[in-house]
């Protein structure tokens, strides 16, 4: 029996350990091969990676329809190159999932 994505703690820990912050320039060759997928900063990178690993079509489709998940566009790639952007990245073979750093909470805001 296959584990549900939300209960797959082993995979979640593995992906979390392998997540890294990389400069866009290191990902360009993967972008050229069509293997880089952008994830909105409103989503959790590790959760998305786990759900893609489990082929959770319902979640993936919902994210794509709400413009929270898409292949990196040529325009995005060009802007990231010009801005020398660093991205969080996780690998779900054959894809590299990337996400820009989440905006900082406003000063004086306490996160729980």
N, C-alpha and C positions, 0 to 999 in steps of 0.2 A: 504494500500500500504506500502510495506517495504521500509525503508530508505536505500539508497546506503551506503556501508561502509564508503566511504570518507566523507559523509555528516552526519554521526551518531555522532554528537558532544556530546550528553548525554552519550552514551556508552564510547566514547573516554575519557571523563572527569572522569567517574566512574573507568575505568581501570587505568587511570593515577594516581588517588588518592589511589588505592589499590596496586599499584606496590611497591615492597619492595626489599631491598638488604638483602639477606639471605646467611648464610654459607651453603655450599654444604651438610654438615652433617645433616642439618635439612630437606633436600630434599631426602635423601637416601631411606626412606620408600616409597616415591612416585615413585622414580626410580624403585625400586623393583617391584612395581605394574605395571610398564610400562607406567606411565603417565607423564613422564617429557620429554619435547620437547626442543631441543636446537635451538636457533636462532642466525644466524651469526651477528657479531657486525656491519655489513654494513647495516643491516635493522633496522627499528624503532620498538622496542618492542611493544609499544602501538598500532601502525598501524597493525602489524601482529596479535595481539590479537583481534582487532576489526574485521579484515577480517576473522579470523577463527570463531569468533562468528557469523558472517554473512554467514558462509560456502561458502566463495569466492573460489570455486574450481580452477578457472583459476590462481589466484595468488598463492595459496597453491601449486599447481602442479608445477608452474614455479620455485618457491623457492626450492622445493624438488629436481627438476631436475638440478638446478644450485648449489646444495649442500649448500644452505643457511638456510635450515630447515630440521630437522631430529630428530628422537627419540635419546635420549642420548645413546651413545654406552657404552659398558662395559669398554673399554679403556679410554674414556673420564671420566667416573665416577671414575675409579681408579686414574687417574691423578689428578682430582679435589680433591679427598680425600687426596692424598699424599701431595698436595700443599696447603691444607686448604683454598680452593678458596671461595670467596664471589661472588654471582651471583645476577643479577637483576632478579626478578621473577614477573610474572603476572599469574593470574588464569583465565583460560577459561575452565570451568568444562567440562569434567573430567581432563583436562590437566593442568599442570603447565609449563608455557613457561619460559625458562631461557636464559639469555644472559650474556656473560662476559662483563665487563666494556669496553667501547670503548677506544681505545688507545688515549692518550693525543695528542693534536696538537703540532707539533714541536715548540720549544721556538722561539719567535719572530713572530709567525704566529698570525694574528688577525682573529678571527672568527666573522662572521656577522650573 
